[in-house]
Amino acid sequence: MTDAPLALYRRYRPTTFAEFKGQEHVTEPLCQALRSGRVHHAYLFSGPRGCGKTSSARILARSLNCEAGPTPDPCGTCASCVALALSGPGSIDVIEIDAASHGGIDDARDLRERAFYAPVAARYKIYIIDEAHMVTSGGFNALLKLVEEPPPHLKFIFATTEPEKVIATIRSRTHHYPFRLYPPAVIRELLEEILASEGIAYEPSVLPIVIRAGGGSARDSLSILDQLMAGAGDGGLRYDRAIALLGYSDDALLDDVTEAFARSDGAAVFGAIDRIVEAGHDPRRFATDLLDRLRDLIVLATVPDAVGSGLLDVAQDRLDRMRRQAADLGPSRLVHAAETINAGLAEMRGPASPRLLLELMCAQVLLPPIAAVAGPSGELVARLERLERQVSAGTATAGTRPAARAAESAPEPSGPSPASEPGQGMAASSPARATSSPAPAPSPAPATPEAAAGGSAPRAGAGAQQPEPAHAADGGGQAPVSRGAGPVDLDRLRDRWPGILEEIRGSSKVAWILLDNATVAAVDGSVLTLAFAQDGYAKGFAGNGHDQHLCRVIEGMLGIRLTIKTIVGTPPESNSRSAGSP
């Protein structure tokens, strides 16, 4: 009857510091201390599970008791090295204690009494205390004097996942070496070496799943790989079996949901959720996997060379599709979706239905971001990103209206303006507006009623804007556009609206996008009413100072002081003239 083979994490446990990879910040100082003979009497190894704390403690004990040592490279042939090898019987002078079951004050007293006896065959008597944070306060206090002033032949190595629970008086008497989780590249290299040594075929897409399931722990990753190898058939390790066994979501399903988000296709999203539940998968696991996918897409959208630089571990056959998904969604929608899923995951821990919460999360992702926040951020940022992508692809139009531009550049009627009635304020003394650039030899301007009455002539400066000329009522009965609280002609304001939008576009694109979703509804005295398509656009326009910016632009172009009022929906049929027009 043959013995069962050892587990992978035991069979491939490193036996020297040279074989130990991924923890160089710990192994190199320890090797240097062994070379120089500056070995301390007590060490504290801390870090997450499966990152090599106990293995390093055993290697250190082997290096200290080697007949050629202390040395960072044990010979492997002396009696101590053979006894402490992976298949060795162990040494009576190297004692491993599990503090989870031997952490009381009586155990500490027993250890203290036996520690003063000299080693039997080795150079040092070494105590490896695993799960040291489980030692009680009384047990640590019983060991305190021994750890502080041990006999020359005694060494302590404490290993723990929670160093903060080791009392400060013990920690201060040790050399503390913090271990870290393994980077994905190191675990991938280790897995590839083991699979090559075992002669197991595998699909490349299996390794990222094993690395992700291991969570940076070498021992956990090897345990998962051992489980997959035990169930592998003649074809080796397959992707479909790996995700089914480990409970992860299929990449094809994640692709469908992500692309449905980009298309705002609710039917596809809820159909995918139904397939998840019908197949018996955990909605919480799918939400976690979806959040991981969105994280990868955010990184890929921000860093196009994320795979080459090691930020992402994605197979090349999937990279192009993920790049298309990142481009279709855009950074703002990706962040919005990730924040929504992340917030929903916290709610899925309660007793509520996981399917219901997953559907609500996806419904929130399908909504435009402006539905969740009042203001121009969110949907407007997404629209700007889409416009920028269209411009870069050469599909965006110039956004100008040639007819409106020609109407703006047409000269104003040069006829004399009638004098305003008394009490009009500044409108009674407004000079004609100069719209053309000054010529080298300008012709004299026609006399105005103000100049004939002895009024001061306006000063013309290069590039300076002059007030809008007053227009006589034409055959259509249009009222004059005046500065102040006088009546304003609605038709003429609508005619000049494209030019006003162009002026806004040059100074504030956000305000321009908001106004692109609005129409001029009515002018009542000095109040201009704008009708917006959605409530979010109206709130974003009025709540962020864009209405004041529009008032300044209108006053600069037309010489009119107006107050802006916003409404939502289709504007009612309004008279072609403003209130008070003749």
NUNU-519588 format. One record per atom (N, C-alpha, C): x, y, z. Coordinates in steps of 0.02 Angstrom, whole numbers, plus 50000, padded with zeros to 5 digits. Atoms other than C-alpha are relative to their C-alpha. Example, Ala and Ser with C-alpha at 12.3 -4.5 7.8 and 13.67 -1.06 7.14 Angstrom:
500454994150000506154977550390500455006050000499584994149997506844994750357499615005550037
//
This chain:
500434994050000500005000050000500455006250000499574994150007500795016549943499705005850037500234994049966500705032850036499705004849950500324994950043499595046549966500505005649988499524994650014500565060449880499865006150043500074993949961500875076449977499635005349960500334994450033499855091749939500525004449966499524995950038500635103949817500375005050044499684994749960500955117449947500514997050049499495003349959501935104650052500574997349956499505003050044502825096349906500475005249972499604994750030503435112849834500165005650050499804995149949503815121649998500755001449993499284998650007505495130849983500394997550061499585002649947506925123550086500605004550014499464995249989508185137850069499745006949983500204993250016508075156650059500105001549926499894999050072508735155549879499394997749961500605002450035507165145749829499395004350016500574996049977506045158249918499935006149954500114994550047505295170549791499425004350023500554995449986504215185849812500045003550067499934996849935504795190649988500735002250011499294998149996506525197649950500145005250053499894995049948506265212050071500104996950069499895003649937506315198850210500604995349994499485005150006507465185350144500705002949993499334997150008508905196650093500295002650065499714998049935509125205050265500154994150045499855005949958509005188050350500634996549976499405003150027510325180850234500625004050020499434995849981511475195650269500164999450074499895001049928511225193550457500344993350013499685006449991511705175250442500735000149977499304999550024513265179450341500445003850049499604995849955513845192850462500004997750072500025002449931513415183150619499605004450047500414995549958512205196650682499294997250006500645003349993510805184650723499705002050067500344997949939509545191050849499724993950037500255005649961508825180350988499244999049992500735000650008506985183650944499785003649937500254997250062506075186750780499234999750001500734999850009504275191450738499855000449926500205000250070503645186250566499245001149997500714998650005501955193950523499805000849927500254999150068500855194650368499384995749989500605003950015499315187150284500164992649997499915007250001499035168550280500304997749934499735003050060499995158050156500535004149965499494995950033501375170850124500714998050020499335002649988502835160650193500305001250069499734998549933503005164950378500294993750033499775006249969503135147050444500564996949960499465002750041504195141550296500655003750013499394996149986505415155750329500274998450069499775001949933505475151150514500374993349998499665006450005505935133250469500675000649964499374999050036507245138850344500515003450045499544996649954507995150550475500274995250052499775005049952508055136350602500504995249968499535004550036508895125150473500675003449988499384996350013510165138750430500405000950064499644998949937510585141750614500324993750025499755006349971510855123350658500404995949951499585003750047511765117950500500724999650026499315000849976513495110950540500475004949966499584995150035514225123050411499795007150017500284993449987513255137550486500235003150063500594997150034512525148850534500165002449929499884998450070512385150950346499335000949965500624999450038511045156850224499884994349951500055005650047511385141350117500164993550037499875006349964511175125450222500264994649953499695005050043512185110750160499524994649978500505005050018510705098750160500234992950012499745006849990511815083750206500154998450073499845001349930512205085950390499384997250035500555003249964511135077450523499445004950014500524995149985510225093550569499605001749937500354998350062509815097950387499554994349977500415005750020509195080250351499394999450045500565000649954508115080350507499475005349988500474994450011507335097250461499785000549927500224999950070507065092950276499254998749997500735000850007505295091750206499784993050018500185006949985505285072850221500364997450062499625002249942506375072450379499564998950061500385001549939505825066450551499935005950048500024994449954506115083250634500574999650050499464999549951507345088850767499715001350069500234999049932507125087850954500175006950027499794993349978507965104750969499635005749965500434995050034506745113750853499284998250016500665001549974505055114450937499505004949969500544995950028503505120750844499404999550046500564999749954502065126350955499435003849966500604996650026500305130650897499695003850058500244995949945499815145151009499244999950006500735000349996497975142550966499784995050053500185005049950497975127351081500494999750058499505000049946499515130951190500215007250015499844993049989499385149451227499845002550070500184997949933498885149451409500605001250044499454998449955499915154551558500354993750024499685006249979500235136451611500464997449945499565002150055500935132251438500635004349998499424995550001502065147551447500484998350057499565001949944502715142251618500374993549986499675006350018503075124651556500565001249949499484998450050504015131751406500595003450034499474996349966505005143251520500454995350040499605004749960505565128751631500444995649956499615004350044506135117951484500495003749957499574996250045506955132051388500715000650025499334999049974508455133151504500454994049989499595005850014509035115551462500365001049933499614999350060510405115151331499734995549945500225004450055510045108051157500344993250003499745006849998510315089451135500554999049949499525001550053511215088650968500165006149957499904994350045511065105450881500365005750035499664994249973511885122250905499525004250043500494995949964510295131250962499374996050013500685002349989508655126751041499535005549975500414995050035507355135650934499274998450011500735000649991505525138550977499665004049944500414996850052504375142250828499295000150026500674999349971502745149050900499545002849946500464998150054501425149250764499355002850029500614996649978499835159850777500135003450068499794997049936500705170050912499495004850028500504995349974499265182250926499484996550044500475003749958498275168251011500274998950071499745000549932499425168451162499655005250044500364995449956498505176051308500485005250029499584994849968499115191651397500414997150057499625003249946499585181051548500574995749974499465004150029500565169151437500585004249975499464995650022501535183351356500395002850060499664997349942501915190751526500444994850034499595005349972502555173851586500634998949959499415000950044503735173351434500435006249996499674993650012504265191451445500734999950022499314999849976505825189351552500444995349960499615004750039506395174151453500155002749931499874997150067506175183151286500475005950005499574994249993507055198451353500734998150013499325002149983508585189351425500044992449996499975007350007508665171651353500714997450010499325003049999510135159751379500305000049930499684999450066511415159751237499774994949948500195005350047510765143551161499285000449977500724999850012508945149351146499825005449948500254995450051508075157350996499234999449997500724999950008506255162550975499835002749931500284997650063505295164450811499244999950007500724999349996503515171050825499725001249930500344999150065502365169650673499275001650014500694997849987500685178750669499715003749941500364996050050499385186050554499765006650027500244994049968498935199550680500525002550050499454997949954500515207550751499785005050052500224995149951499535221150838499734996850064500245003449940498855208050959500564997250043499425001949959500605203451017500165006050044499924994349955500895214051171500645003949984499454995650020502065228751147500664998250033499375001749966503335222751275500354994149966499695005550039503615206851173500245002649933499804997450066503625215951005500645004150003499414995749995504945228251066500644996050010499415004149988506125213751105500154995349942499905004250058506025205750933500205004249940499904997050066506595209650757499394998249958500645001050033504985212050661500115000149924499965000450073504905206450477499294999049973500685000750028503225209850390500014996749931500085003350065502785197950248499405003049964500524997050041501665203350105499684994749955500315004350049500455195449984500434999849936499595000850060501255188849825499705003749941500264996950061501095198949665499754994649951500265005050048500105190249526500544997249954499485002550045501655189049416500414994550033499615005149964502595179049550499604993550005500425006049995501135167149577499924996649932500065003050067500915164749390500634996149982499375003550013502755160149373500044993550040499995006149958502595147849518499524994749973500495004850027501025139849445500254996949935499755002750064501825138049273500564994950012499465004749984503365129649349499724993450027500295006149972502295117349447499644995949947500365003650053501185113049298500494996749951499505003050044502725110249190500334994050034499695005649964503505099249325499534994150006500485005449994501905089149345499784997349933500205002350066501645087749157499265000549987500724999050008499865094649161499885005349947500194995150050499145103349008499465004650029500494995349974498085118749038499865005449949500184994350041497165132648951500265006450033499714994049969497995149748976499515004050042500504996149963496355157349038499874997150070500115003049934496385145549189500425003550053499554997249950497875153749275499745006450031500274994049966497075170949302499454998450050500525001849952495605162249387500314997350064499675002749941496755152549504500345005550040499664994549966497765168249543499495004450036500514995849968496195178149578499694996550060500295003749944495455164349689500494999550058499515000549947497085163149785500085006550039499994993649965497005181649830500705002150023499324998049982498905183849835500344995350049499705005049955499205168849950500274994349959499695005550038500415156149879499704993350021500275006449977499735142149988499294999049974500695000650025497915145749940499994998749925499985001050073498365146749756500204992849983499795006950013499265129949763499464995050020500555004549981497805122049856499454999849946500514999750053496595128049720500254996349938499715003650058497765121849583499994992550012500025007249984497885105049672499304997249990500695002250008495985103849674499824999449926500155000350071495855107849488500374994349966499625005550029497225095449446499694993250017500305006349980496335081849543499394998449957500595001250042494775084049435500125000849926499854999050071495675086749269499964993549962500035005950042495355074649128500614999549954499455000850047496425069848980500205006649967499854993650031496305087448911500345005050045499674995449954497105095149065499505004750034500414995149965496445110449153499615004149949500434996450046494955118249063499675005950035500284993849972494225135549086499294998950025500705000849980492395130149093499944996150065500035003849937492725117349229500255004250058499724996049946493755129649329499485005050027500494995149976492405143149335499404996650031500575003649970491055130249371500184997550070499805002649935492045122849515500115005650051499844994649954492615139249591499425005050008500594995749991490925147949566500075006949970499924993450030491555162549462499545000749939500434998650057490535170949325500394999249936499685001050065490895166549146500155006749969499814993750032491815180149050499505001949945500494998550052490545178548909499385003450029500574996949968489145182949030500165007150022499794993249981490105197849096500055004549939499974996250062490415203348917499305002249978500684998350021488555202648878499715005750041500284994949957488075213149028500365006749989499634993850010489465225949001499815003349934500184997150064489045228248818499275002350000500694997749994487185229548862499975006750037499954993549966487635243648982500195005549949499784995150049488515252548839499445001849952500554998850046486975250748727499375002450037500594998549959485765254748871499434995249983500475005350019484915238348827499774996550063500265002949938483875234048980499784992849991500245006850011483145218348902500584995050004499425004549998484875210648879500274999350071499735000249931485415215249057499564995550043500445004049957483875207849142499954992849976499975006950025483955192649028500614996450027499415003049972485735189449087499924998450074500125001349928485205191049270499554993850008500445005849997483825178349238500404993649987499595005950013485095166049164500444998350060499585001249942486205168449316499624996450055500395003049946484835164249439499764993149980500245006550022484135149949335500564994750001499445004749999485875142049327500244998650071499815001349931486005142649517500605003950025499424996149979487415155549526499795005150053500124995249946487555167349674500005007049971500004993050025487015185149627500545004350032499474996149968488255191949753500674998849965499375001550036489685182949666500015003449932500024996750065489105189649498500115007550007499894992849989489025207449567500735001550014499284999149986490795205549635500414999349937499635001050063491425198749469499885005849952500154994350044490545212849376500385006250022499604994449974491385225649489500734999349981499315001150022493065217649452500095001549926499954998650071492705218649266499995007649987500024992750009492235237149279500665003250022499344997449979493845240249375500514999049945499525001250055494845232049235499885004749942500144995550056493955242649105500205007150016499784993349981494295258649203500755000649993499274999950006496135254349213500205000049926499835000550071496165249749028499845006549964500164993650031495295266048980500495005550019499534995049977496525276149083500714998649977499325002150019498105266349042499944995149942500095004750056498015258948866500494994250001499505005349997499615248848897500004996650069500045002849932498975241849063500244992850002499795006950000499315223849012500764999649994499275000150008501095227348955500375002450062499684997449939501485237049114499854995950062500145004349943500795223349227499425002150043500574997949960499275232749291499414995349992500545004850012498105219849214500284993449978499815006750021498245201149192499434997249957500545001950046497155198049039500314996449941499775003750058497375185348901499935004349937499984995850060497785192948732499374999249957500605001050041496255185148649499405003850027500564996249971495125195048767500155007550003499804993149990496085211348766499645004749951500334995750049495335218448605499275001250017500714999149983493555215348661499925004550060500054995749942493865223548829500175007349982499854993250022494625238648743499395003249966500614997350032493045240548638499485001750053500474998649947491985239448795500185006550037499794993949965493015252948881499875006149958500124994350044492875264248729499265001549993500724998950009490995261648711499695003250062500284997249938490615265648893500285006850016499694993649982491855279748919500165000350075499794999849929492725284349084499455001950048500504997649952491275293749163499464994750013500505005249990489995279849134500294993950035499685005649965491235266649192500045001550075499964998349929491525275949355499315000150032500695000049974489655278649377499754992950013500225006949992489315260049351500374996650057499625003149946490725254749468499775002550068500244997349936490135266449606499324997150018500665002749986488355260049589500044992850022499945007149981488855241649596500334999450068499655000449935490045244749742499535001950057500484998249948488685253649841499474994750010500505005249994487445239849803500254993750034499735006049967488625226149863499955000450075500074999249928488565233350038499294998350023500695001549982486665231450036499834992649991500155007150014486735213349974500184995450058499825004349944487395207150141499424998850048500575000749955485705208950226499554994349979500475005550015484185197450221499605001149937500414998750060483455205550064500184995249944499905004650056483295195749902500615002249959499414998050039484995195649813499835001549927500194998750069484165194649642499685006949993500334993650003483075209749678500515005750005499504994849992484555220049736500465000549939499594999950061485585214849585499635003549943500394996850053484175220149468499955007550012500034992949985484015236849558500665003549984499344997150016485885239849542500085001049925499934999450072485855236349357499535005249971500464994750023484335247549335500295006950012499684993649986485285261749417500575001349951499454999150048486765258749301499725002149932500304998450064485605259649150499755007249997500224993150000484955276649205500585004649985499464995150010485945291949146500235002750067499754997449936487065298949284499645006250024500324993849977486105315449285499354998650037500605001649962484585306349353500154999050073499815001149930485555302949513500265006250033499734993849971486335320049537499715005949963500244993950031485645337449504500595004249980499444995950021486845347549401500274997349934499765001950065487835346449241500504994250001499525005549998489055333049301499634993549986500315006450014488715315149246499834999549927500235000650069487675315049087500365005049955499674994950042488475331149025500724998049986499325002350011490215324149051500014994349950500045005550048489695308448958499885002749929500124997150065489015319048816500615003449972499384997050023490625328948807500494994849975499555005350022491605312748798499784997249933500235002650064490495306448657500165004949943499834995050050490725322848563500745000049983499285000150013492605321948585500194993949959499855006050040492635304048520499775000949928500244998850069491585309348368500465004749963499554995450034492745323848332500654996549982499385003550015494285312748345499914994949944500135004750054493455300148228499805003349935500164996450061493005313748104499274999749980500715000750016491125310948116499595005750028500384994549970490625326448214499935005749950500104994350043489915341248123500265006250034499724993849973490515358948145499555003150052500474997449950488955363148246499795007149987500194993050015488715379948160499455000049948500544999250049487275385948056500185005649952499774994850047487845394947897499495005549991500494994750010486205404047875499995004950058499994995649942486255410548052500625004350001499394996050003488075415748030499945005749949500084994750050487615425447870499545005450026500454995049973486195433847961500355004350052499644996049950487375438948100500485004949970499504995750031488685445947982499695005349954500324995050043487395455847879500005006850035499994993449968487505474747906499315002050023500634997449974486165483148008499745005749955500264994250039484995495847924500325006450024499634993849985485875512447914499555006150008500464994349993484315523347929500045003050069499974996849935484175535748070499514996850048500425002949948483445529448234499575005450030500434995049968481955538148308500205001150071499834998349931482205547048471499544996350047500395003749951481635537248621499595004950041500414995849958480285543748733500355001750064499694998449936480765552548892499824994750051500105004949947480955541349044500264993149982499735006550019481785527148947500674998650031499355001249968483405529149046500565000049949499425000550044484965523448956499814998849928500205001450069483965518148803499935006449960500094993850036483665536448760500655002949976499364997250021485515540248744500474994849972499565005250025486155523948670500235001649930499754998850068487285527348519499974993749958500015005750046487375516348367500594995550014499475004949987488375500148386500414998949938499555001250056489895498248276500164992749998499905007250005489975480348216500584998249955499445001650044491375481548088500645002650029499344997949975493235483148123500185006749970499834993350025493965500648103500444999749938499614999750062494625504647930500565005050008499454995249995496245514147899499765007249997500254993150006495265529547847499254999850008500735000949991493535528447925499625006149976500434994650023492155538447850499615002850060500364997149942491225550447966499334996750009500645003249984489755542648055499435004949990500574995550009488025549648017499815003150065500194996349939487395562548137499404996750032500555002949961486245556348273499615005750032500394994849966484845565848359500345002550063499664997849939485885566048517500555004949984499464995350018487355574248427499725006749979500304993750020486205587048349499775004150059500244996449940485545591448521500565002150046499444998049959487285594348586500254994650046499775005649959487515577148665500714998149981499315002250011489235569348680500004994349951499935005450050489815558148537500344994150032499695006049971490295540248577500724999549978499305001150017492125535548583500074993049970499925006450034492575521848460500704997450015499355003249987493975510048514500084993949956499875005750043494805496348415499764993750035500255006349973493885480148444499485000850054500494999049946492695488048571499314999049973500685001150020490895482648565499585006150018500444994349989489635496648546499294997650009500695002249988487805495848597499644998749935500405002050058486525488348478499615006149974500394994450027485725501148359499264998750008500745000649995483885504548385499714999749931500315001050066482785498948241499305002750001500694997650008481215507348180499554994149987500485005350013479665496848174499894999249926500085001150071479555488648005499274998549984500695001450020478045483347908499674994750043500285005149957477855468448024499825002550067500184997349935477665479848173500454997950056499555002049947479235474348269500165005850045499844994949951479595483848428500745000750006499284999249993481315491048462500284995950057499645003649947482565480648560500395005250039499724994649961483085492048702500354997450061499665001549939484225491948853499565002150059500394998449942483355491449020499394995650004500595004049988481625485449065499475000949947500484998950053480785490248902499794993649966500235006050035479865478148788500534997149954499515003650040480885465148692499634996149947500325003650055480435457748523500204992750002499875007249994480275438748535500284997249935499775002750064480505435148349500725001949987499314997950014482085445348337500494996550048499575003749953482805437048493500114992949976499925006850027482465420148414500455000049939499564999650058483325425848254500735000550021499314999249977484865430848352500244994350045499835005449952484825414948461500594995749976499415003950020486065404848351500665003750014499384996349984487355418748369500145000250074499905000149928487075419348556500284993250022499745006649983487355400548565500734999349980499305000350020488985402248467500445003750049499614996349950489575415348590500064996150065499985004149940489125403948736500484994149990499585005850014490005389348653500745001650007499294998249995491645398748645500235001250071499794998649932491625402748831499824994550050500205005349952490735388048916499644994549961500305005550037490415371348830499444996750040500535003149960489395364948976499355004049993500604995950009488195379748964499734999349929500225000850069488145377648775499614993449991500355006450006487645359148791499325000450034500644999249966486285363648916499525004049958500444995850041485595377348804499814996649935500175003750061485645365448656499384995750011500615003849983484245356148747499445004650023500514995249979483215371948773499765003949939500284995750051482095383048667499755006450033500264993649976481585401148684499244999650000500725000949995479805399948749499625006649996500374993749998479275417848784500445005450029499684994249970479835435448828499445004450027500514995949968478755444948951500345005850034499644994349972479455462248981500744998749998499285001449995481235459149042500144992950023499925006949978480955440649083500004995549938499925004850055481585427648958499864993050028500185006749978480785410348979500304994949952499695005450038481795395148921499674993450020500315006649989480975377948902500524994649988499505005450004482135363048937499654993449991500285006650014481865345148883499934995850062500025004049939482245337549054500105004550060499944996349938482175343249233500725000750021499294999649981484015339149259500375005549964499684994750038484535351049121499815006950029500234993549972483475365149195500345001450066499684999049935484185362549370500745001449991499294998950011485965361349305500145006849971499904993450029485755377349205499905005650051500164994649953484965387749343500414999550065499675000849936485935380449489500755000749999499274999650005487705382849426500235006649969499804993450023487715401049371500005001049925500004999350073487485397749185499485005149977500504995050020485925408749181500285007050002499694993449997486925423849237500495001149943499544999450057488225420049105499625001549936500404998650059486855419848971499765007350001500224993049996486195436649034500555004849979499444995650019487925444349016500134999749925499885000650072488125437548839499465003849961500544996550035486415444148786500085007550007499914992949990486775461048862500585002649958499434997850040488465461948774499855000149926500135000350072487755457148604499415004449979500604996450020486045465448605499865006250042500134994349958486155478348742499364999450040500625001249964484705470548837500154996850067499945003149934484605466849021499374995750011500555004749992483535451349048500084995850063500015004949946483065439449188499774993449972500145006550030483055420849148499534996050045500465004649966481615409349196500004993449962499965006650032481685390549163499364996150014500565004649993480255378349133500214993449968499855006750026480235359749088499434997849956500515002650046479335352148940499955004349938500104996450063478705358248772499695006850015500284993349986478405377048775499325000849969500674998750030476615382848748500065004749940500014995550058476155391848589499995007250025499954993149977476685409748617499905004849941500104994850051476285425848524500675001849969499384998350033477565431148398500285006650025499754993749973477715447848490500014999550075499954999949928478195451448665499435004150028500524996149967477025458848792500185007349996499894992850004476845477348763500245002349933499774997950066477415477048580499435003149963500554996850038476425488148461499754995449946
//
